[in-house]
């Protein structure tokens, strides 16, 4: 009887132990990725956040000095000509004021990073924007000329050279495409 009990214990632990090993995920940030879903008004992240951060840090989006450490999926409301709802990813550094953002498609509650409608909505959905500088240098979304556009301040326009010297803030736009 003890032998059968030990055999069953071994079999159960073997079966359940094999399911506890997580599979390594390697994201290609140039391809379509289902990032999250909206369930009952809440955002539920679908991806392995650490693996996604690693993919971004290994890409040309960041430098060794501007590594990102945190990942969020957020809902925003644009400023400007109209208040438009949008969803986006925010990757941030813990060491500097460096933020990297990208707008996500909302396809019936599924939040997707994609270049699907490349021709029509290129300026909104196909690129990453980074903001680096002083504390006020953070990504802000504006709705202008019937499209969403990122800025790195509370103004949708370039600042004067004098203002740039007082409050240094750099905005970069990056597009990663499939080969």
N, C-alpha and C positions, 0 to 999 in steps of 0.2 A: 504494500500500500504506500509506503514511504517512497518507493521508487517511482510509482505513477505520479505522486504529488510533486516530487522533484522534477520529473520530466515535464509536467504541465507548467510548473513555475518557470522552468527554463524556456519552454516554448512561448509562453506569454511574454516574458521579458525580452526574448529575441524579436518577436513580432512588434511589440510596442517600442523597443529601443531603436529599431531601424527607422521608425517614423520620426524620431526626434532630431535627426541630423538635418539641419537646414541646407538647402541647395544654394550654392554660390550664385549670385546674380551679377551679371556683367551688362550694364546698360550702355546702349549706343545712343547717345543724346542727339544724333542726327536723324534718328528714326522715330516713328510713332510710338508713344508710350502712354498707356492708360495710367494716369497719375492718381486719381481719386474718384470717388463717387459722392453724390449728395444724397443722404438718407434722412428723411424727416427734418430737413433744414440743416443738418450737420454734415460736415465734410469728413469723410472717412478715407484716409490715405491707403492706397493699394500697393504701393511700391516699397521696397526695402530702402528706407531713407539713407542708411549708412552707405549702402552700395551706390546709390544715386549720387550722394555727395562725393564719393570716391571717383566716380565717372566724371563728374564736373571738374574735380581737382586734377584729374589726369588729362583733361582736354586743354585746348588753347584758350578757353574762356577766362582762365585765371593764371596768375603767375605764382612763383614760389612765395612771393611776399604777400599775395592776396588770396590765400587759401580760404575756402569756406568751411564752416563747422556746423551750421544749423540749417535746417530745412523746414519750411512751412508752406502749407497751401492755404491761401486766404481769399476772402471775398472783399472786393473793393467797389467804391462808387467814384466815378470820374468827376473831375471838376471841369469848368469851362462852359461851352455852349449848352451842354445838357448833362444831366446826371445819368450815367450809364452804369449798370451793374456789370462786373466782370470778375473772373477768378484768375488767380495767378500763383506762381511759385515764387518764394522768396528764399534765397540762400544768402547767409550772412557770415562774416568773419567775427570771431570772438576777440581778435587781436587788433583790428583797425576798424574804422568806419568804412566798410566795404560791403555793398549789397548788390546782389545779382538777381534780376527778376525776369520772368517770362509769362505772358498771358496764355491762358489755357482755353481751348474750345470747351464750351458746355454743350455736349450733345446728349440731350434728354437726361441730364443728371450725371452723365459720365464726363469727368474733367480730363481732357486729353491734350498732351503736348504733341503737336503735329504740324506739318506744312501742307496739309491736304488741299486747301484752297489757296495755293501759293500765289496765283495771279491776282485774285480779288482782294485778299486780306493780308498780303505780304507784310505791310507795315505794322500790323497788329499782332499777328500770331506766329511769325516765323523767326523771330530773333530774340536774343537775350540782350538786356541792357544792364550795365553796371554803373554804379555811382560810388565814387570814392572821394573823401575829403573831410571837411569839418562836420560837426554834429548836424547841421541843417541840410547836409548833402544827402538826401534820401530820395528814393524813387517816388514820384507822384504821377498819377495818370490824369491826362487831360483829354477832353473830347473836343476836337477842333476840326473843321472842314469835313464833317461827317465820318471821322475816324478817331480811334483811340491812339494816343501818342504819349510816350513816357518823357518825363522831365526829371531832373535831379534837384529840383527846388520847388518852392511854392509858386514859381512863375514859369509859364510855358515858353518863355523866350530866353535868348542869350543875355547874360548880364554884361555890364560895362567892364572894361579892363580894370578900373579902380575897384569895383565890387569883387571881381575875380581875385585880386591881390589880397583884399581883406578877408574873403571867405572862399578859399580855394576848394573847388569842386570839379571833379572830372567825370564826364559822362562818356561811356563807350558803348557802341552797338556792335554786336557780333552775331553773325549768321553761320550756323554749322549745317552743312548740307551732306547728303549721302554722296559717296563717290560714284 
